[in-house]
């Protein structure tokens, strides 16, 4: 991984939003899949915009990317689980 220089006079800050989104996405596989996965998607996309607008001053693009990916997987998995549950009950 290449070092990316931050703003002059200090190191890069890490995005708190990206970390929160990633934690929400991971936890969404166990607890409240719809609520947390949608939250992870919203915060992940916000973090991605914030990081892009910072011109390298804020790190965490990979965390935001994985939060979005895992958020979509969890959301789809929740929909499939409900569909399977509804099918088995009929």
N, C-alpha and C positions, 0 to 999 in steps of 0.2 A: 504494500500500500504506500503510495507516494505521499510525502508530507505536503500539505497545502498551507501556504502561508496565510495567516490571518491578517487582520488589520494592523497597520503599523503601530508598534508599541505594545503588542500583546498577543497571546495565543488565541486560537479559535475557541469560541464558546460552543458548547454542545446544546442542541435544541432540546428543551424540556418537553415541548409538545411531541416531538418524535418519540421520545422515551415513553411518555404517558400513552401514546397511541399504540406502541408496540406491546406494552404491558396489558392494555385493554384487549388487544387482539389475541394475545396468548391466553388470557384468562377467559375470553369468550368461548373457548372450546369446552370449558368446564361449567361456567356459571352464566346464566342469562345470555345465551348466544345471540339473540336478536338485538337486545339493547346494547350490549358491549361491542358487538361487531359493527353496528351502525355508528356508535360513538368512536370506535377506532378508525373507521373510514373518514368520518368528519374531521377528527383531530389530525389524522395522518395527512389528509389533503391540505389542511391549514399549515401543518409543519412543512410540507413540501414547498408551498408558496413562500412561506417565511424564509426558508433556507435559500431558495432561488433568488429572492429579492435582496438577500444580504450580501451578494457578490463575494462569497467565500468567507464572510465573517462568522457565520454560524455553521457548525458541522452537524451531521445527523441525517444526511440524505438517504443513506442505506437503511437506517432504522425506520424512517418514514415510509420508504418503499416496501419494506417487509411488513410493516403494520398494515399497509393498504392491501397487500397480497393476502396476508393471513385474515384480515377482516372480511375480504370477499369470500375466501374459502370457508370461513366459519359461517357466514351468512347463507351461502349455498348449502352447506352441510346441514344447517338448521332447517332449511326449507325441505330438503330431501328427507330428513328424519321425520318431520311432521307428515309429509306425504306418505311415507312408509307406515307410520303409525296409524294414519287414517285408513290406509288400505287394509291393514291387518285387522282392524276393528270391524270392517264390513264383511 
